[in-house]
Amino acid sequence: MTSVSAHLSTSGPSPATTTPPPAASPWDPWSAAWTKQAARITGRADAHVTVTPAAGGPPGFSYPATAQIHIDADLVADPTIADPRRPAHRSKAPVAYGVLLHECAHVIHSTWNPPPGVPPVVREAALLLEESRVERRYRDTRPRDRRWLRRAITSIIDPTDTPTDTTWSAAYAAGLLLARVDAKILYPADVRTPRRLITKVLGRKLLKGLRDIWREAQTVVDTDTTRMIDLGERWCRLLGIDPTTSPGLPADDAATSTIAAAIAAALDAILHNPADTPDPRRGGPRTDVPGIHVDTDVPITWTERDPADAERHAANRLTTLLRRARHREPARTREPSTAPPGRLRTRAAVTLAAQRAAGAIPTAQPWQRTVRRPVPDPELTVGILIDASGSMTDFAKPMSSAAWIVAQAATRAGATTATLAYGDRITVLIPPGRRPVKVRDMRADAGTERFVEACAEADRLLHLSAPGTARLLVVVSDGHYVNPDEAQATITRLHHTGCAVLWLAPANESWPPRVYDHTTTITVDDPTTCVNLIGHAAIDALNGA
């Protein structure tokens, strides 16, 4: 089994590894350009990157102590493929650039060092947890680099790391692959088949225990050696390994591995069908709005139609309700005055007469009147998210109608709006600044739902988490997600920033919708008859934000 520590050394490099490449190497421009890039990313002036053929070694190797990084030039193949000094070179060598960022993540965050007396099996488990931990912490500060880290996985993870279907190998595969879904590097759809096979070997209860460990590891600070070693020991004991009596790595005693084959297929799919770039040849709608993650497996499609009279009337009623919610009564203030109209204040009038009798400059103001000053209506921002996953199939049309009614009314009420659909991919249906004309009946057949990414995209377009305006996020969904905890965390974060969340759920008695905290949730059967309920719920959500 290949060790995860094969590309990471917590000590400094040996003299043999620090020998510079020949001066005439064609990879010198790449080494120089990526050295500057690594120094900027890591914030270390001593960072140095060497791009050279690895001759069978790991695709990347780093020494966090000395900030030295080695990248296998075979990942680029041809040094003349692009100019490494220009940003466009990243799309020419996405895997190599992703490996560079992965090693930079180690340089930044792998600052803890396993003590010499740690059993090898515990050390291996701790370093396994370190892989997703550093990528999660790196992504938290540089979320736009997710696409490159995701492509790097196709080289960093080797299916031969799990050569058997034993418990240790399955857990090892889970720590390498499934943990990166919780680290928000891979998407759930990327690991669907490996997850099924890993669960078959480990069982749901054991896999849940391992997941709790790697999720806890992703919250550990960079210098907490004790906690990382403790998590590594918990990992081993959960798998039935006692490090005190069996300190070595478990032996591989099986001949074949279905998990390895599934991992190889998943990595190949990521490499050749990346979900972070649109592919217009696969059909489905395109959008000119940048920054949208697209999966080419299940495109989101729709059919357009003119709104029915009932939908137009519903939009008119909701527009009135939203305008009423935005309207602010004039502010009333009482001001003193030297002349009518107003109410005469006796004491001030006596003071004014005395001042005049004494020949002083009159300063008293005996009259008081009420002045009404108009208060500008607050700016309103409304984001609308439509769930296009398969669980919404029976309710796709009424939910699409509800989304159109809300978008039309909010736009006419003077709000800034945007409408997005999310499933295996995220599509901007109505970008900010445009009023929806036709109703788009969504086809809800996606295999999963990227609710968290859809919220992030809506936040990027509309600044839902930025204070200063009245903000409302309308979600049209049944709430049954693969990762409900992450969805709840996203909703809570928006709630704490002052953004109200209105949840429109289908009225399904056989499968009730999931209700999340910090939301105003109402069930909808016919949007045209529920518009008053929707309007008042939107007003209550805005007033309570």
C-alpha positions as CSV (number, residue, x, y, z in Angstrom):
1,M,0.0,0.0,0.0
2,T,1.3,3.5,-0.9
3,S,1.5,5.7,2.2
4,V,0.0,9.2,2.2
5,S,3.2,10.4,3.7
6,A,5.0,9.6,0.4
7,H,4.5,13.2,-0.7
8,L,4.9,14.9,2.7
9,S,7.9,15.2,5.0
10,T,7.6,17.0,8.3
11,S,11.4,17.3,8.4
12,G,13.7,19.2,6.2
13,P,15.0,17.8,2.9
14,S,18.2,15.8,2.7
15,P,21.1,17.3,0.8
16,A,20.4,15.0,-2.1
17,T,16.9,16.3,-2.6
18,T,18.0,20.0,-2.5
19,T,20.4,19.6,-5.5
20,P,19.1,22.1,-8.1
21,P,18.2,20.9,-11.6
22,P,20.6,21.5,-14.5
23,A,20.7,25.1,-15.6
24,A,19.6,24.2,-19.1
25,S,16.5,22.4,-18.0
26,P,13.4,23.3,-20.1
27,W,11.4,23.3,-16.8
28,D,13.3,26.2,-15.3
29,P,10.6,28.8,-16.4
30,W,8.0,26.7,-14.7
31,S,10.0,26.4,-11.5
32,A,10.6,30.1,-11.4
33,A,7.0,31.1,-12.1
34,W,5.6,28.6,-9.6
35,T,8.1,29.6,-7.0
36,K,6.7,33.2,-7.2
37,Q,3.2,31.7,-7.1
38,A,3.9,29.6,-4.0
39,A,5.6,32.5,-2.2
40,R,2.5,34.6,-2.7
41,I,0.1,31.9,-1.7
42,T,2.0,30.6,1.4
43,G,3.2,34.0,2.4
44,R,6.8,32.6,2.8
45,A,9.7,34.3,1.1
46,D,11.7,31.1,1.3
47,A,9.2,29.1,-0.7
48,H,10.9,27.3,-3.6
49,V,9.2,25.1,-6.3
50,T,11.1,22.6,-8.4
51,V,9.4,21.2,-11.5
52,T,11.2,18.2,-12.8
53,P,10.3,14.6,-14.0
54,A,9.7,12.5,-10.9
55,A,10.9,9.2,-12.4
56,G,8.1,7.2,-10.8
57,G,7.8,9.2,-7.6
58,P,4.7,10.9,-6.2
59,P,3.2,13.7,-8.3
60,G,4.0,16.2,-5.7
61,F,6.2,16.4,-2.6
62,S,6.6,19.1,0.0
63,Y,8.7,20.0,3.0
64,P,6.6,22.3,5.1
65,A,9.5,23.1,7.5
66,T,11.6,24.6,4.6
67,A,8.7,25.5,2.2
68,Q,10.3,23.4,-0.6
69,I,7.9,21.8,-3.1
70,H,8.6,19.3,-5.9
71,I,6.1,18.8,-8.8
72,D,6.3,16.0,-11.3
73,A,6.8,17.6,-14.7
74,D,5.1,14.6,-16.3
75,L,1.8,16.2,-15.2
76,V,2.4,19.0,-17.6
77,A,4.1,16.8,-20.3
78,D,5.3,19.6,-22.5
79,P,7.1,22.7,-21.1
80,T,6.1,24.7,-24.2
81,I,2.4,24.1,-23.8
82,A,1.9,27.5,-22.2
83,D,3.7,30.4,-20.6
84,P,3.7,29.7,-16.8
85,R,4.0,33.4,-16.1
86,R,0.4,34.0,-17.4
87,P,-2.7,32.9,-15.5
88,A,-4.1,31.2,-18.6
89,H,-1.5,28.4,-18.2
90,R,-3.5,26.9,-15.4
91,S,-6.2,25.6,-17.8
92,K,-3.5,24.0,-19.9
93,A,-2.1,22.0,-16.9
94,P,-5.0,21.9,-14.4
95,V,-3.9,18.7,-12.7
96,A,-0.3,19.9,-12.2
97,Y,-1.5,23.3,-10.9
98,G,-3.9,21.6,-8.5
99,V,-1.1,19.5,-7.2
100,L,0.9,22.7,-6.6
101,L,-1.9,24.2,-4.6
102,H,-2.3,21.0,-2.6
103,E,1.4,21.1,-1.7
104,C,1.1,24.8,-0.8
105,A,-1.8,23.8,1.5
106,H,0.6,21.4,3.3
107,V,3.3,24.2,3.6
108,I,0.7,26.5,5.1
109,H,-1.1,24.2,7.4
110,S,1.0,21.0,8.1
111,T,2.9,22.7,10.9
112,W,2.5,19.8,13.4
113,N,5.0,17.0,13.6
114,P,4.2,13.4,14.8
115,P,6.5,12.5,17.7
116,P,9.1,9.8,17.1
117,G,7.4,7.3,19.4
118,V,4.1,7.2,17.7
119,P,3.2,3.8,16.3
120,P,3.4,3.6,12.5
121,V,-0.3,2.7,12.1
122,V,-1.3,5.8,14.2
123,R,1.0,8.0,12.3
124,E,-0.4,6.8,9.0
125,A,-4.0,7.4,10.2
126,A,-3.2,10.9,11.4
127,L,-1.5,11.8,8.1
128,L,-4.5,10.3,6.3
129,L,-6.7,12.7,8.2
130,E,-4.3,15.5,7.4
131,E,-5.0,15.3,3.7
132,S,-8.6,16.5,3.8
133,R,-7.8,18.8,6.8
134,V,-5.3,21.0,4.9
135,E,-7.5,21.1,1.8
136,R,-10.5,22.2,3.8
137,R,-8.6,24.9,5.6
138,Y,-7.0,26.1,2.4
139,R,-10.4,26.2,0.6
140,D,-11.9,28.2,3.5
141,T,-9.5,31.1,2.6
142,R,-9.3,30.6,-1.2
143,P,-12.7,29.0,-2.2
144,R,-12.1,29.8,-5.9
145,D,-9.3,27.3,-6.0
146,R,-11.6,24.4,-5.4
147,R,-11.7,23.6,-9.1
148,W,-7.9,23.1,-9.3
149,L,-7.8,21.0,-6.1
150,R,-10.6,18.8,-7.4
151,R,-8.7,18.1,-10.6
152,A,-5.5,17.4,-8.5
153,I,-7.3,14.5,-6.8
154,T,-7.1,12.5,-10.0
155,S,-3.3,12.4,-9.6
156,I,-2.9,12.6,-5.8
157,I,-5.2,9.6,-5.1
158,D,-3.9,6.3,-6.5
159,P,-6.4,3.4,-6.7
160,T,-3.6,1.1,-5.7
161,D,-3.7,2.8,-2.3
162,T,-6.6,0.4,-1.6
163,P,-5.6,-2.9,-3.2
164,T,-7.9,-5.0,-1.2
165,D,-11.5,-5.0,0.1
166,T,-10.5,-5.3,3.7
167,T,-11.7,-3.0,6.5
168,W,-8.5,-1.1,6.6
169,S,-8.4,-0.5,2.9
170,A,-12.0,0.6,2.7
171,A,-11.5,3.0,5.6
172,Y,-8.4,4.3,3.9
173,A,-10.4,4.9,0.7
174,A,-13.1,6.7,2.8
175,G,-10.5,8.9,4.4
176,L,-9.0,9.8,1.0
177,L,-12.1,10.2,-1.0
178,L,-15.3,10.6,1.1
179,A,-13.6,13.0,3.5
180,R,-12.9,15.4,0.6
181,V,-16.7,15.7,0.1
182,D,-17.0,17.0,3.6
183,A,-14.0,19.2,2.9
184,K,-16.0,20.6,0.0
185,I,-13.4,19.6,-2.6
186,L,-15.3,16.8,-4.3
187,Y,-19.0,16.7,-5.0
188,P,-21.3,13.9,-3.7
189,A,-22.0,12.8,-7.2
190,D,-18.2,12.3,-7.7
191,V,-18.0,9.5,-5.2
192,R,-21.5,7.8,-5.5
193,T,-20.2,4.4,-6.6
194,P,-17.1,4.2,-4.3
195,R,-19.3,5.3,-1.4
196,R,-21.7,2.4,-2.0
197,L,-18.9,-0.1,-2.2
198,I,-17.1,1.3,0.9
199,T,-20.4,1.3,2.8
200,K,-20.8,-2.4,1.8
201,V,-17.5,-3.3,3.4
202,L,-17.6,-1.1,6.5
203,G,-21.3,-0.8,7.2
204,R,-23.1,2.4,7.9
205,K,-22.4,2.5,11.6
206,L,-18.6,2.2,11.2
207,L,-18.5,4.6,8.3
208,K,-20.5,7.2,10.4
209,G,-17.9,6.8,13.2
210,L,-15.0,7.3,10.8
211,R,-16.8,10.3,9.3
212,D,-17.2,11.9,12.7
213,I,-13.4,11.6,13.2
214,W,-12.4,13.2,9.8
215,R,-15.0,16.0,10.3
216,E,-13.5,16.7,13.7
217,A,-10.0,16.6,12.2
218,Q,-11.0,19.3,9.7
219,T,-11.6,21.7,12.6
220,V,-8.2,21.1,14.3
221,V,-5.8,24.0,14.3
222,D,-2.5,23.7,12.5
223,T,-0.3,23.3,15.6
224,D,-2.4,20.8,17.6
225,T,-0.2,17.7,17.4
226,T,-1.7,16.0,20.4
227,R,-5.3,16.2,19.0
228,M,-4.3,14.9,15.6
229,I,-2.4,12.0,17.1
230,D,-5.4,11.3,19.3
231,L,-7.7,11.2,16.3
232,G,-5.3,8.9,14.5
233,E,-5.4,6.5,17.5
234,R,-9.3,6.7,17.6
235,W,-9.3,5.9,13.9
236,C,-7.3,2.7,14.5
237,R,-9.2,1.6,17.5
238,L,-12.6,2.1,15.7
239,L,-11.2,-0.3,13.1
240,G,-10.4,-2.9,15.7
241,I,-6.6,-2.2,15.7
242,D,-4.8,-1.9,19.0
243,P,-1.7,0.3,18.3
244,T,0.1,-1.0,21.4
245,T,0.0,-4.6,20.3
246,S,-0.1,-4.1,16.5
247,P,1.9,-0.9,15.7
248,G,2.6,-1.8,12.1
249,L,0.4,-1.2,9.0
250,P,-2.1,-4.0,8.4
251,A,-1.0,-6.5,5.7
252,D,-3.0,-6.8,2.4
253,D,-4.2,-10.4,2.3
254,A,-6.8,-10.1,-0.4
255,A,-6.2,-10.5,-4.1
256,T,-8.6,-8.0,-5.8
257,S,-10.4,-4.9,-4.9
258,T,-13.7,-3.7,-6.3
259,I,-13.2,-0.4,-4.4
260,A,-10.0,0.3,-6.3
261,A,-11.8,-0.2,-9.6
262,A,-14.6,2.1,-8.6
263,I,-12.1,4.8,-7.5
264,A,-10.3,4.5,-10.8
265,A,-13.6,5.0,-12.7
266,A,-14.5,8.0,-10.5
267,L,-11.2,9.7,-11.0
268,D,-11.4,9.1,-14.7
269,A,-14.8,10.7,-14.7
270,I,-13.5,13.8,-12.8
271,L,-10.6,14.1,-15.2
272,H,-12.5,13.9,-18.4
273,N,-15.9,15.4,-17.3
274,P,-15.0,18.1,-14.8
275,A,-18.0,19.6,-13.0
276,D,-16.4,23.0,-12.7
277,T,-16.5,24.0,-16.4
278,P,-19.6,24.2,-18.7
279,D,-19.9,22.0,-21.8
280,P,-22.3,23.5,-24.3
281,R,-22.1,20.4,-26.5
282,R,-24.1,18.4,-23.9
283,G,-27.3,20.4,-24.5
284,G,-29.1,22.3,-21.9
285,P,-29.1,26.0,-21.2
286,R,-26.0,28.1,-21.0
287,T,-25.5,31.2,-18.9
288,D,-23.1,34.1,-19.3
289,V,-22.9,34.7,-15.6
290,P,-19.4,33.7,-14.5
291,G,-18.5,31.5,-11.5
292,I,-21.2,28.9,-11.8
293,H,-20.3,25.2,-11.2
294,V,-21.7,23.0,-13.9
295,D,-21.9,19.2,-14.0
296,T,-22.3,17.8,-17.5
297,D,-24.0,14.6,-16.4
298,V,-27.5,15.9,-15.8
299,P,-28.2,19.3,-17.3
300,I,-31.0,21.4,-15.9
301,T,-33.6,22.0,-18.6
302,W,-37.0,23.6,-18.8
303,T,-39.9,24.6,-21.2
304,E,-41.1,28.2,-21.4
305,R,-44.7,29.2,-21.5
306,D,-46.8,32.4,-21.1
307,P,-48.1,32.9,-17.5
308,A,-51.7,32.0,-16.9
309,D,-54.2,34.7,-15.9
310,A,-54.3,33.2,-12.4
311,E,-50.5,33.5,-12.1
312,R,-50.5,37.1,-13.3
313,H,-53.2,38.0,-10.8
314,A,-51.3,36.3,-8.1
315,A,-48.1,38.2,-9.0
316,N,-50.1,41.5,-8.9
317,R,-51.4,40.7,-5.4
318,L,-48.0,39.8,-4.1
319,T,-46.5,43.0,-5.7
320,T,-49.0,45.0,-3.6
321,L,-48.1,43.1,-0.4
322,L,-44.3,43.6,-1.0
323,R,-44.7,47.3,-1.8
324,R,-46.8,47.7,1.4
325,A,-44.0,45.9,3.3
326,R,-41.4,48.2,1.9
327,H,-43.4,51.4,2.6
328,R,-42.4,53.4,5.6
329,E,-44.6,56.0,7.2
330,P,-43.2,59.6,7.4
331,A,-41.2,60.3,10.5
332,R,-42.9,62.7,12.8
333,T,-40.8,65.1,14.9
334,R,-41.7,68.1,17.1
335,E,-39.8,71.3,16.5
336,P,-39.9,74.7,18.2
337,S,-40.8,77.8,16.1
338,T,-41.0,81.6,16.5
339,A,-44.3,81.9,14.7
340,P,-47.5,79.9,14.1
341,P,-48.8,77.4,13.2
342,G,-48.4,75.1,16.1
343,R,-49.2,75.0,19.9
344,L,-48.3,78.0,22.0
345,R,-46.0,77.2,24.9
346,T,-46.8,79.7,27.7
347,R,-43.4,79.6,29.4
348,A,-41.5,80.3,26.2
349,A,-44.0,83.1,25.4
350,V,-43.3,84.8,28.7
351,T,-39.5,84.4,28.2
352,L,-39.8,86.0,24.7
353,A,-41.8,89.0,26.1
354,A,-39.2,89.5,28.9
355,Q,-36.3,89.4,26.4
356,R,-38.0,92.0,24.2
357,A,-38.7,94.2,27.2
358,A,-35.1,94.1,28.3
359,G,-33.9,95.0,24.8
360,A,-32.1,91.6,24.4
361,I,-32.0,89.6,21.2
362,P,-35.0,87.3,21.3
363,T,-34.0,83.6,21.4
364,A,-37.2,81.9,22.9
365,Q,-39.4,80.0,20.5
366,P,-42.9,80.0,21.9
367,W,-44.5,77.8,19.2
368,Q,-44.2,74.0,18.8
369,R,-45.3,72.1,15.7
370,T,-45.2,68.6,14.3
371,V,-43.2,68.1,11.2
372,R,-43.6,65.0,8.9
373,R,-40.5,64.0,6.9
374,P,-40.7,61.2,4.3
375,V,-38.6,58.1,5.1
376,P,-37.1,56.4,2.0
377,D,-38.2,52.9,1.4
378,P,-35.5,50.4,2.2
379,E,-33.8,48.6,-0.6
380,L,-34.9,45.0,-1.0
381,T,-32.9,42.1,-2.4
382,V,-34.6,38.7,-3.1
383,G,-32.8,35.5,-4.2
384,I,-34.9,32.6,-5.4
385,L,-33.6,29.0,-5.5
386,I,-35.5,26.2,-7.2
387,D,-34.7,22.6,-6.3
388,A,-34.5,20.5,-9.6
389,S,-33.6,17.2,-7.9
390,G,-35.6,14.0,-8.6
391,S,-37.6,14.2,-5.4
392,M,-39.4,17.3,-6.8
393,T,-40.6,15.6,-10.0
394,D,-44.3,15.6,-9.1
395,F,-44.2,19.2,-7.9
396,A,-42.0,20.7,-10.6
397,K,-44.7,22.7,-12.3
398,P,-46.4,24.3,-9.3
399,M,-43.0,25.0,-7.8
400,S,-41.8,26.7,-11.0
401,S,-45.0,28.7,-11.0
402,A,-44.4,29.8,-7.4
403,A,-40.8,30.9,-8.3
404,W,-42.1,33.0,-11.3
405,I,-44.8,34.6,-9.1
406,V,-42.3,35.6,-6.4
407,A,-39.7,36.8,-9.0
408,Q,-42.2,38.8,-11.0
409,A,-43.7,40.4,-7.9
410,A,-40.3,41.2,-6.3
411,T,-39.0,42.8,-9.5
412,R,-42.1,44.9,-9.9
413,A,-41.9,46.0,-6.3
414,G,-38.5,47.5,-6.9
415,A,-36.4,44.7,-5.5
416,T,-33.1,43.4,-6.9
417,T,-33.7,39.7,-7.7
418,A,-32.1,36.6,-9.2
419,T,-33.5,33.2,-9.8
420,L,-31.3,30.0,-9.7
421,A,-32.0,26.3,-10.2
422,Y,-29.9,23.7,-8.5
423,G,-29.5,20.0,-8.9
424,D,-26.4,18.2,-10.2
425,R,-25.5,21.6,-11.6
426,I,-26.4,25.2,-10.8
427,T,-28.0,27.4,-13.5
428,V,-28.9,31.1,-13.3
429,L,-32.4,31.3,-14.7
430,I,-32.9,35.0,-14.3
431,P,-29.8,37.1,-13.6
432,P,-30.0,40.3,-11.5
433,G,-31.6,43.2,-13.2
434,R,-34.0,41.3,-15.4
435,R,-37.7,40.7,-15.0
436,P,-39.0,37.2,-15.8
437,V,-41.4,37.3,-18.7
438,K,-42.3,33.7,-19.3
439,V,-42.8,30.9,-16.8
440,R,-40.0,28.3,-17.0
441,D,-41.4,24.9,-16.0
442,M,-38.4,23.0,-14.7
443,R,-37.6,19.3,-15.4
444,A,-36.8,18.0,-11.9
445,D,-34.7,14.8,-12.6
446,A,-31.3,15.6,-11.1
447,G,-29.6,12.9,-9.1
448,T,-28.5,15.2,-6.3
449,E,-28.9,18.8,-5.1
450,R,-26.1,21.3,-4.6
451,F,-28.0,23.6,-2.2
452,V,-24.9,24.9,-0.4
453,E,-23.2,25.8,-3.7
454,A,-26.4,27.4,-4.9
455,C,-26.6,29.6,-1.8
456,A,-23.0,30.6,-2.3
457,E,-23.7,31.6,-5.9
458,A,-26.8,33.6,-4.9
459,D,-24.8,35.3,-2.2
460,R,-22.1,36.2,-4.8
461,L,-24.7,37.6,-7.2
462,L,-26.9,39.5,-4.7
463,H,-24.6,39.9,-1.6
464,L,-27.2,38.3,0.6
465,S,-24.8,38.1,3.6
466,A,-23.8,41.8,3.4
467,P,-25.7,44.2,5.7
468,G,-27.3,47.5,4.6
469,T,-30.4,46.2,2.7
470,A,-33.5,44.1,3.5
471,R,-32.6,40.7,2.2
472,L,-34.7,37.6,1.6
473,L,-33.8,34.2,0.2
474,V,-36.8,32.2,-1.1
475,V,-36.1,28.5,-1.4
476,V,-38.5,26.2,-3.4
477,S,-37.7,22.7,-2.2
478,D,-38.8,19.7,-0.1
479,G,-35.6,20.0,1.9
480,H,-34.5,16.4,1.6
481,Y,-30.8,16.8,0.9
482,V,-27.8,14.5,1.0
483,N,-26.0,16.7,3.6
484,P,-28.8,18.3,5.7
485,D,-26.2,19.4,8.3
486,E,-24.3,21.5,5.8
487,A,-27.6,23.0,4.5
488,Q,-28.6,23.9,8.1
489,A,-25.2,25.5,8.7
490,T,-25.6,27.6,5.5
491,I,-29.1,28.7,6.5
492,T,-27.9,29.6,10.0
493,R,-25.0,31.6,8.7
494,L,-27.3,33.7,6.4
495,H,-29.8,34.1,9.3
496,H,-27.1,35.5,11.5
497,T,-26.1,38.1,8.8
498,G,-29.7,39.4,8.8
499,C,-30.9,37.6,5.7
500,A,-34.4,36.1,6.1
501,V,-35.1,32.7,4.6
502,L,-38.6,31.9,3.3
503,W,-39.1,28.1,2.5
504,L,-41.8,27.1,0.0
505,A,-42.3,23.3,0.4
506,P,-44.6,21.1,-1.6
507,A,-47.7,19.8,0.1
508,N,-46.9,16.1,0.1
509,E,-48.7,14.0,2.8
510,S,-46.8,10.8,1.9
511,W,-43.4,12.4,2.2
512,P,-43.5,15.5,4.4
513,P,-40.9,18.2,3.6
514,R,-37.9,18.6,5.9
515,V,-38.1,21.8,8.1
516,Y,-35.0,23.7,8.9
517,D,-34.3,26.1,11.7
518,H,-34.2,29.8,11.1
519,T,-36.6,29.6,8.2
520,T,-40.2,30.6,7.6
521,T,-41.6,27.4,6.1
522,I,-45.0,27.1,4.4
523,T,-46.4,24.2,2.3
524,V,-47.8,25.1,-1.1
525,D,-50.2,23.1,-3.3
526,D,-51.5,25.8,-5.7
527,P,-49.3,28.9,-5.7
528,T,-52.0,31.0,-7.2
529,T,-54.3,30.4,-4.2
530,C,-51.5,30.5,-1.6
531,V,-50.2,33.9,-2.7
532,N,-51.6,35.7,0.3
533,L,-49.9,33.2,2.6
534,I,-46.7,33.6,0.7
535,G,-46.9,37.4,0.8
536,H,-47.6,37.6,4.5
537,A,-44.9,35.0,5.2
538,A,-42.4,37.1,3.2
539,I,-43.4,40.2,5.1
540,D,-43.0,38.4,8.5
541,A,-39.6,37.1,7.4
542,L,-38.4,40.5,6.4
543,N,-39.7,42.2,9.5
544,G,-38.1,39.5,11.7
545,A,-34.8,39.6,9.9
